[in-house]
Amino acid sequence: MCDRVAVLAGGKIRALGTPATLGGRATAASIVRWAEDGATHELSTDVPTAAVAELAKRFVGEVPDLTVSRPTLEDIYLQLIGDER
């Protein structure tokens, strides 16, 4: 919906950029989650494809409850405003 976004907190611009790159979002680590032995495990990584490939080898196929996510725009916004909430 927009080309550029600014985050204001405490009367100051905390970040300015495109929604994809705001606050380092484009380079932020991915979170890989999966289930194993009745527990959910989580790994923060810059190379999620390598992590998923290793898990696929370990599980010999489908990894239970596998998800890969990056920070949402809301996650970045909350991180940027910090104590200003």
Secondary structure, 3 states (H helix, E strand, C coil): CCCCEEEEECCEEEEEECCCCHHHHHHCCEEEEEEECCEEEEEEECCHHHHHHHHHHHHCCCCCCCEEECCCHHHHHHHHHHHHC
